Amino acid sequence: MVDYLIIGGGIIGLNIARALKIQEPESKITLIEKEPDVAQHSSGRNSGVLHAGFYYTANSLKAKFTKEGNARLKAFCKERGLQINPCAKVVVAQNDKELEGLEELKRRGDINGVETSWISEEKLSEHYPLIKTYQKALFSPTTATVDPSQVTKEFKKFIIEMGVNVLTNTAYLKRVDEESVLTSQGLITCKKLINCAGLYADKIAQDFGFAQDFVIIPFKGIYLKDKTNQCGLTTNVYPVPNLANPFLGVHYTFTVKNESKIGPTAIPAFWRENYKGFDNFKFGEMVQILFYEAKLFLTNAFGFRSLAFSEVKKYCKKHLLGLAKGLTHPIDHRGFDSWSTPGIRAQLLNTKTLELVQDFVVEGDAKSVHVLNAVSPAFTSSMPFSEWVVENYILKK
């Protein structure tokens, strides 16, 4: 029997193992991952942006952990010799209404203690001559980019060094009793189970009596890539987002590999690992997800109908480029000629209110803990967020 069994080799599961081992060095911890290695899903397929923390409302968990998470992930990368691109971020406006949105982002940043500053059109053209704004832009000096797969795999190495047992090719199948679960490699008994299964977190939680009012709705994100940065950008360029939904809009990302990317999309997917074609197709999943997507479409909850239409159009390269062009002066877009590996965002939906849940969500009891909603900026927030889960849910008596 192990003391703790963690399901899921994403950055949250790995960091919960790290935090637990620091608190209880003698504890026996096993982490299982159904894939041949960690970072095969959201943790290895996200943008790699280390967010600064100015998007989030002051009373949210996201606001609580993003600023600290940004600094600590940078420190981890430096300690372990991993790549970091300290490229910052500029958020631009295109009209008076978007200026109001910029003002709100600045207010949130100030309340959250996040460093941001105004940059005028004139100063912007001096420092970043390719970027266009209306009157002023918001500058975030602490935003950076990393290789998310590299970082996640380094956390796996780190926890193995600490004495955590990591089992890959080991999938959770079902709950057997109070202390046992069946996996694809046999039975595992544990004193406490921690579910960090991402796209399947709700399913596993429901086996333990949790997530009764929740379901994961998958959204597919892809980027259009300029592999040699032919366009010449040197920073991340974002629009003012619609703060009523969890997506940040089409933007330019400048990576650690000196690539530029335009995206992402947030296209409703039809099953949980609907990356390409009929890969990982599961009929039951598709029926459940289509049921909720149809409900959202018919009720137009949080503007889902217009969101779905606008996102599907982003499959058209010309349309996606057109959205990005509003953020810059005319630049060379010829290098944007290939699509990135798709990623799936595991977005929690409240089935009672038909709202996309904006903040992190954790449920649990003495026997099991379930991380149900760990969407962006969960990667950035992973170190302090995981420690908070350990302190408030796993070790709390």
C-alpha positions as CSV (number, residue, x, y, z in Angstrom):
1,M,0.0,0.0,0.0
2,V,1.2,3.5,-0.8
3,D,0.4,6.6,1.2
4,Y,-0.6,8.7,-1.8
5,L,-1.7,7.7,-5.3
6,I,-1.7,10.5,-7.8
7,I,-3.5,10.1,-11.1
8,G,-2.1,12.2,-14.0
9,G,1.4,13.2,-15.1
10,G,0.6,16.8,-16.0
11,I,2.3,19.7,-14.3
12,I,-0.2,19.8,-11.5
13,G,0.0,16.1,-10.6
14,L,3.8,16.3,-10.7
15,N,3.9,19.4,-8.5
16,I,1.5,17.9,-6.0
17,A,3.9,15.0,-5.7
18,R,6.7,17.5,-5.2
19,A,4.8,19.4,-2.5
20,L,3.8,16.3,-0.7
21,K,7.3,14.9,-0.6
22,I,8.6,18.2,0.9
23,Q,5.9,18.0,3.6
24,E,6.2,14.3,4.3
25,P,9.7,13.1,3.1
26,E,9.1,9.5,4.4
27,S,5.7,9.1,2.6
28,K,5.3,6.5,-0.2
29,I,4.0,8.3,-3.2
30,T,3.1,6.7,-6.6
31,L,2.1,8.8,-9.6
32,I,0.4,7.0,-12.5
33,E,0.2,8.3,-16.1
34,K,-1.7,6.4,-18.8
35,E,0.7,7.6,-21.6
36,P,4.3,6.4,-22.3
37,D,5.6,9.7,-20.8
38,V,4.3,12.8,-19.0
39,A,3.4,16.1,-20.8
40,Q,1.5,14.3,-23.6
41,H,-1.7,16.4,-23.1
42,S,-2.4,20.0,-21.9
43,S,0.8,20.4,-19.9
44,G,3.0,19.7,-23.0
45,R,0.7,21.3,-25.6
46,N,0.0,24.7,-24.2
47,S,1.5,28.0,-25.4
48,G,4.4,28.0,-22.9
49,V,3.6,31.5,-21.8
50,L,4.4,32.3,-18.2
51,H,1.5,34.7,-17.4
52,A,2.1,37.7,-15.1
53,G,-1.3,37.6,-13.3
54,F,-3.1,40.8,-14.3
55,Y,-6.1,39.2,-16.0
56,Y,-7.8,37.8,-13.0
57,T,-10.2,39.2,-10.5
58,A,-8.7,39.9,-7.1
59,N,-10.6,37.3,-5.0
60,S,-9.8,34.5,-7.4
61,L,-7.4,31.6,-6.9
62,K,-5.8,32.5,-10.3
63,A,-5.0,36.0,-9.0
64,K,-3.6,34.4,-5.8
65,F,-1.1,32.1,-7.5
66,T,-0.1,33.5,-10.9
67,K,2.3,36.2,-9.9
68,E,4.2,33.9,-7.5
69,G,4.0,31.0,-9.9
70,N,5.6,33.1,-12.6
71,A,8.6,33.9,-10.5
72,R,9.0,30.4,-9.1
73,L,8.8,28.7,-12.5
74,K,11.5,31.1,-13.8
75,A,13.7,30.2,-10.8
76,F,13.1,26.5,-11.4
77,C,14.0,26.8,-15.0
78,K,17.2,28.7,-14.2
79,E,18.2,26.2,-11.5
80,R,17.7,23.2,-13.9
81,G,19.2,24.9,-16.9
82,L,16.0,25.1,-18.9
83,Q,15.2,27.7,-21.7
84,I,13.4,30.9,-20.8
85,N,12.6,33.7,-23.2
86,P,12.0,36.9,-21.1
87,C,10.2,38.5,-24.0
88,A,7.5,40.4,-22.0
89,K,4.0,41.1,-23.4
90,V,2.1,44.1,-24.9
91,V,-1.7,44.2,-24.7
92,V,-3.1,46.6,-27.4
93,A,-6.4,48.3,-27.9
94,Q,-8.2,49.0,-31.3
95,N,-10.9,51.5,-30.2
96,D,-12.4,53.4,-27.2
97,K,-14.3,50.4,-26.0
98,E,-11.1,48.3,-25.8
99,L,-9.4,51.1,-24.0
100,E,-11.9,50.6,-21.2
101,G,-10.9,46.9,-21.2
102,L,-7.2,47.9,-21.0
103,E,-8.0,50.1,-18.0
104,E,-9.8,47.2,-16.3
105,L,-6.7,45.0,-16.8
106,K,-4.5,47.7,-15.3
107,R,-6.8,47.9,-12.3
108,R,-6.7,44.2,-11.8
109,G,-2.9,44.1,-12.1
110,D,-2.5,46.9,-9.6
111,I,-4.8,45.1,-7.1
112,N,-3.0,41.8,-7.6
113,G,0.4,43.5,-7.1
114,V,1.5,42.7,-10.6
115,E,4.0,45.0,-12.4
116,T,2.4,46.6,-15.5
117,S,2.9,50.0,-17.1
118,W,1.3,52.2,-19.7
119,I,3.1,52.7,-23.0
120,S,2.0,55.4,-25.4
121,E,1.6,55.0,-29.2
122,E,4.8,57.0,-29.7
123,K,6.9,54.9,-27.2
124,L,5.4,51.7,-28.6
125,S,6.6,52.6,-32.1
126,E,10.1,53.3,-30.7
127,H,10.4,50.1,-28.7
128,Y,8.2,47.7,-30.8
129,P,7.8,49.4,-34.2
130,L,5.7,46.4,-35.6
131,I,3.0,46.7,-33.0
132,K,-0.1,48.9,-33.4
133,T,-2.4,50.3,-30.7
134,Y,-5.0,52.9,-30.2
135,Q,-3.7,55.7,-27.9
136,K,-1.8,53.5,-25.5
137,A,-1.0,49.9,-24.7
138,L,-0.4,47.9,-21.5
139,F,3.1,46.6,-21.0
140,S,3.8,43.4,-18.9
141,P,7.6,43.1,-18.3
142,T,7.4,39.8,-16.3
143,T,5.6,37.7,-18.9
144,A,7.9,35.2,-20.5
145,T,7.9,31.9,-22.5
146,V,9.2,28.5,-21.9
147,D,9.1,25.1,-23.5
148,P,6.1,23.5,-21.6
149,S,7.0,19.9,-22.5
150,Q,10.6,20.4,-21.4
151,V,9.5,22.0,-18.1
152,T,6.9,19.3,-17.3
153,K,9.4,16.5,-18.0
154,E,12.0,18.2,-15.8
155,F,9.5,18.1,-12.9
156,K,9.1,14.3,-13.5
157,K,12.9,14.0,-13.2
158,F,12.8,16.2,-10.1
159,I,10.2,14.1,-8.2
160,I,11.9,10.9,-9.1
161,E,15.1,12.3,-7.6
162,M,13.0,13.0,-4.4
163,G,11.9,9.3,-4.3
164,V,8.4,9.5,-5.9
165,N,7.5,6.3,-7.9
166,V,6.4,7.3,-11.4
167,L,4.5,4.6,-13.4
168,T,3.9,5.4,-17.1
169,N,1.7,3.3,-19.4
170,T,-0.5,2.9,-16.3
171,A,-4.2,4.0,-16.8
172,Y,-6.8,4.3,-14.1
173,L,-9.7,2.0,-14.9
174,K,-12.1,2.0,-11.9
175,R,-12.5,2.3,-8.2
176,V,-12.6,-1.0,-6.5
177,D,-13.2,-0.2,-2.9
178,E,-12.3,2.4,-0.2
179,E,-8.6,1.9,-0.6
180,S,-8.1,0.2,-4.0
181,V,-8.2,1.2,-7.7
182,L,-7.8,-1.0,-10.7
183,T,-5.3,0.2,-13.3
184,S,-4.1,-1.2,-16.6
185,Q,-1.1,-2.6,-14.7
186,G,-3.2,-4.2,-11.9
187,L,-4.6,-3.2,-8.5
188,I,-3.0,-0.3,-6.4
189,T,-4.0,0.3,-2.8
190,C,-3.5,3.7,-1.2
191,K,-4.4,5.6,1.9
192,K,-5.4,8.7,-0.2
193,L,-6.0,9.2,-3.9
194,I,-5.3,12.5,-5.7
195,N,-7.0,12.9,-9.0
196,C,-5.2,15.3,-11.4
197,A,-6.4,13.6,-14.6
198,G,-7.1,16.8,-16.6
199,L,-9.6,15.8,-19.4
200,Y,-10.9,12.9,-17.4
201,A,-10.8,14.5,-13.9
202,D,-14.6,14.8,-13.8
203,K,-15.1,11.1,-14.7
204,I,-12.8,9.8,-12.0
205,A,-14.2,12.3,-9.5
206,Q,-17.7,10.9,-10.1
207,D,-16.5,7.4,-9.2
208,F,-15.8,8.8,-5.8
209,G,-19.1,10.8,-5.4
210,F,-17.7,14.2,-6.5
211,A,-18.2,16.5,-9.5
212,Q,-21.9,16.0,-9.4
213,D,-22.7,19.3,-11.1
214,F,-19.8,19.4,-13.4
215,V,-18.7,18.0,-16.8
216,I,-15.5,18.7,-18.8
217,I,-16.1,20.3,-22.2
218,P,-13.1,20.1,-24.4
219,F,-11.9,23.0,-26.6
220,K,-9.3,22.5,-29.2
221,G,-6.5,25.0,-29.5
222,I,-4.1,25.2,-32.5
223,Y,-1.6,27.9,-33.6
224,L,-0.3,29.0,-37.0
225,K,3.5,29.0,-36.8
226,D,6.3,31.1,-38.3
227,K,9.2,28.7,-37.5
228,T,12.0,31.2,-38.3
229,N,10.2,34.3,-37.0
230,Q,10.3,35.8,-40.5
231,C,7.7,38.4,-39.3
232,G,10.3,39.9,-37.0
233,L,8.3,40.2,-33.7
234,T,10.3,40.3,-30.4
235,T,7.5,40.1,-27.8
236,N,4.0,38.6,-27.2
237,V,1.2,40.7,-28.5
238,Y,-2.3,40.3,-27.1
239,P,-5.7,41.9,-27.8
240,V,-8.0,43.1,-25.0
241,P,-9.9,39.8,-24.1
242,N,-13.6,39.3,-23.6
243,L,-13.5,39.0,-19.8
244,A,-16.8,37.2,-19.7
245,N,-15.2,34.0,-21.0
246,P,-12.0,32.2,-20.2
247,F,-10.2,32.7,-23.6
248,L,-7.7,35.4,-24.3
249,G,-8.4,35.9,-28.0
250,V,-6.1,35.5,-31.0
251,H,-2.6,36.8,-30.3
252,Y,1.0,36.5,-31.2
253,T,3.3,34.4,-29.1
254,F,7.1,34.6,-29.3
255,T,8.6,31.2,-28.2
256,V,11.9,30.0,-26.7
257,K,12.7,28.5,-30.1
258,N,12.6,31.9,-31.8
259,E,9.3,31.0,-33.5
260,S,6.2,33.3,-33.7
261,K,2.8,31.8,-33.4
262,I,-0.7,33.2,-34.2
263,G,-3.6,31.7,-32.2
264,P,-4.9,29.9,-30.5
265,T,-8.3,28.7,-31.6
266,A,-10.8,27.6,-28.9
267,I,-12.9,25.3,-31.1
268,P,-15.5,23.1,-29.3
269,A,-14.2,19.5,-29.7
270,F,-16.5,16.5,-30.0
271,W,-14.7,14.1,-27.6
272,R,-12.0,14.6,-25.0
273,E,-8.9,13.7,-26.9
274,N,-10.2,14.9,-30.3
275,Y,-6.8,16.1,-31.5
276,K,-6.9,14.9,-35.1
277,G,-9.3,12.9,-37.3
278,F,-10.8,10.0,-35.3
279,D,-7.8,9.6,-32.9
280,N,-9.0,8.3,-29.5
281,F,-12.6,8.4,-30.6
282,K,-15.1,7.3,-28.0
283,F,-18.8,7.2,-28.9
284,G,-20.1,7.6,-25.4
285,E,-18.0,10.7,-24.8
286,M,-19.1,12.2,-28.1
287,V,-22.8,11.7,-27.2
288,Q,-22.4,13.3,-23.8
289,I,-20.3,16.3,-25.0
290,L,-22.6,16.9,-28.0
291,F,-25.6,16.9,-25.7
292,Y,-24.1,19.7,-23.6
293,E,-22.7,21.6,-26.6
294,A,-26.2,21.4,-28.2
295,K,-27.7,22.7,-24.9
296,L,-25.2,25.6,-24.8
297,F,-25.9,26.3,-28.5
298,L,-29.7,26.4,-28.1
299,T,-29.6,28.5,-24.9
300,N,-26.7,30.6,-26.2
301,A,-25.3,30.5,-22.6
302,F,-22.3,32.9,-22.2
303,G,-22.7,33.7,-26.0
304,F,-21.7,30.1,-26.9
305,R,-23.4,30.2,-30.3
306,S,-21.4,33.2,-31.5
307,L,-18.3,31.8,-29.9
308,A,-18.7,28.5,-31.8
309,F,-19.3,30.2,-35.1
310,S,-16.3,32.6,-34.7
311,E,-14.0,29.8,-33.5
312,V,-14.8,27.4,-36.4
313,K,-13.9,30.2,-38.9
314,K,-10.4,30.2,-37.4
315,Y,-9.7,26.9,-39.2
316,C,-9.4,29.2,-42.3
317,K,-5.8,30.5,-42.4
318,K,-6.8,33.7,-44.1
319,H,-9.4,34.5,-41.4
320,L,-7.0,33.7,-38.5
321,L,-4.3,36.0,-40.1
322,G,-6.9,38.7,-40.6
323,L,-7.7,38.7,-36.8
324,A,-4.0,38.9,-36.0
325,K,-3.4,41.8,-38.4
326,G,-5.4,44.2,-36.3
327,L,-2.6,43.9,-33.6
328,T,0.3,45.1,-35.8
329,H,1.3,47.3,-38.6
330,P,1.7,45.5,-42.0
331,I,4.3,42.7,-41.4
332,D,5.6,39.8,-43.3
333,H,3.1,36.9,-42.7
334,R,4.6,34.6,-45.3
335,G,6.4,32.6,-42.7
336,F,3.2,31.5,-41.0
337,D,2.8,28.4,-43.1
338,S,2.4,25.4,-40.7
339,W,0.0,24.4,-37.9
340,S,1.1,23.5,-34.4
341,T,0.3,20.3,-32.6
342,P,-3.3,20.7,-31.4
343,G,-3.9,21.0,-27.7
344,I,-7.2,20.4,-25.8
345,R,-8.3,22.7,-23.0
346,A,-10.2,20.7,-20.3
347,Q,-12.8,23.4,-19.5
348,L,-15.2,22.7,-16.6
349,L,-18.9,23.4,-17.2
350,N,-21.4,23.8,-14.4
351,T,-24.3,21.6,-15.7
352,K,-26.9,23.4,-13.5
353,T,-26.0,27.0,-14.5
354,L,-24.5,26.3,-17.9
355,E,-21.5,28.5,-17.1
356,L,-17.9,27.8,-18.0
357,V,-16.1,27.8,-14.6
358,Q,-13.5,30.6,-14.7
359,D,-11.5,29.7,-11.5
360,F,-9.7,26.6,-10.3
361,V,-11.9,24.0,-8.6
362,V,-10.9,21.3,-6.1
363,E,-13.2,18.9,-4.2
364,G,-12.4,16.1,-1.8
365,D,-12.7,14.3,1.5
366,A,-10.5,12.2,3.8
367,K,-10.0,9.5,1.2
368,S,-9.7,11.4,-2.1
369,V,-9.0,14.8,-3.6
370,H,-10.0,15.9,-7.1
371,V,-8.5,18.8,-9.1
372,L,-11.4,19.5,-11.4
373,N,-10.6,22.8,-13.1
374,A,-6.9,23.5,-13.7
375,V,-7.1,25.6,-16.9
376,S,-4.8,28.5,-17.9
377,P,-2.9,29.9,-16.1
378,A,-2.6,26.5,-14.2
379,F,0.8,25.9,-15.9
380,T,2.2,29.2,-14.6
381,S,0.5,28.8,-11.2
382,S,1.5,25.1,-10.8
383,M,4.0,25.4,-7.9
384,P,2.0,27.6,-5.4
385,F,-1.4,26.2,-6.5
386,S,-0.2,22.6,-5.9
387,E,1.1,23.5,-2.5
388,W,-2.2,25.1,-1.6
389,V,-4.0,21.9,-2.7
390,V,-1.7,19.9,-0.5
391,E,-2.1,22.1,2.5
392,N,-5.9,22.7,2.2
393,Y,-7.2,19.4,0.9
394,I,-4.6,16.6,1.2
395,L,-3.0,17.1,4.5
396,K,-5.9,18.9,6.2
397,K,-7.2,16.6,8.9
